[in-house]
């Protein structure tokens, strides 16, 4: 079994967050820092970092990566971010040669939830639907991140099983699916791609409560286990609540100070650059939606200060992320009026 340790570049609000703070957020757009390292062999103790591994060992029919991999979204309307940059998602394949069932895990770092406020949100889309629609599951382990211990199910996306021939007028009525939510069945989150039974999946938002895990340390896994379909994609994973996330192994080597906070008009960032190069600033709301992205410019190694305007923002809480070649750091900003 091929296992890879994923060095995730999650946007993290410190190491400890308060009620309804964003504990983890990943939009997969920082492709430069999306890297892999060899993980411990099966049977050894895993640490608390995120993992991405191929559990089936089958060969992709299109010579794609065997585990989850970065990809451009399938639908045209998902191709750009809110600020016009190219959007990137994470995908997994179930189209093998010879045919078989996928078993790919994307596991988030461990999170300690302090109360019942925890909420997980994400988006997903199959490459096509209804024909060869890929399914997947979102699972939880309360013990460790070994794949056999993900016994709790948060969400099930249905996969295509069979079709009748000829198809009736309503094409979805001529298909059978496994248990779970059938992407596009209600006519939403699909885009015509030239074939009415191979509609392109548009990234659809999902949300589940983690209230039942109050006071527990949990691991969350996205499991792609479809059998002989095509591709599934996920994007914009966000975990909010009151808790602690263990990201010691992927802590960015960048220090950032922000004042005043709360702020009314302008905010000052004091930050260090450990590797000379471009620096950028991003602002997100607590749903993970990117509101702003700006290039600060090239900066030499050392300490720097940058001021930006928040007078146009509504009162509320936001995530401010500073990205450098040496890493990224996200802080929680409160705007008051």
Buried (B, 14 or more C-beta within 10 A) or exposed (E): EEBBBBBBBBBBBBEEBBEBBBBBBBBBBBEEBBEBEEBEEEEEEBBBBBBBBBBBEBEBBEEBBBBBBEBEBBBEEBEEBEEEEEBBBBBBBBBBEEEBBBBBBBBBBBBBBBEBBBBBBBBBBBBBBBBBBBBBBBBBBBEBBBBEBBEBEBBBBBBBEEBEEEBEEEBBEBBEBBEBBBBBBEEEBBBEBEEEBBBBBBBBBBEBEBEBBBEBBBBBBBBBBBBBBBBBBBBBBBBBBBBBBBBEBBEBEBBBEBEEBEBEEEBBBEBBBBEBEEBBBBBBBBEBEBEBBEEBEEBEBEEBEBEBEBEEBEEEBBBBBBBBBBBBBBBBBEBEE
